[in-house]
Every structure is written in C-alpha cells, then in structure tokens.
C-alpha cells in the first residue's frame, strides 16, 4: 500500500524561520514526531520532501 501525508516537522537544514514555525505549531497543540524514525521502526520505505513553511511542512510518501 501507499500513504501520502502532509505533516509539520523541523526543517532538515535547521533554518531559524522553519524552526520557529514548527515551535509555533507545537505551542498550539500540534504533536511533532520524528516521522522517519517511526517509518523505519515499522520497516516502511518513504520519501520526505519539504514543501513549504521554510522547510517545516513535509510531504511524506510511504510504501510497504
């Protein structure tokens, strides 16, 4: 199967604007998880593309 998901996470390059946006979502109640670690734990293959929010909005395509 395939899962396509858009989620908030910290930017890969650690830029300040993306980190600030992610912290704002977290302060507002969003749960920020290390999605790649979760995918790996369950033996899934995935791609991660930063699509907005200074790198804080991620598009994950996950396959089993």
C-alpha positions, 0 to 999 in steps of 0.5 A: 500500500501507499500513504501520502501525508502532509505533516509539520516537522523541523526543517532538515537544514535547521533554518531559524524561520522553519524552526520557529514555525514548527515551535509555533505549531507545537505551542498550539497543540500540534504533536511533532514526531520524528516521522522517519524514525517511526517509518523505519521502526515499522520497516516502511520505505518513504520519501520526505520532501519539504514543501513549504513553511521554510522547510517545516511542512513535509510531504511524506510518501510511504510504501510497504 
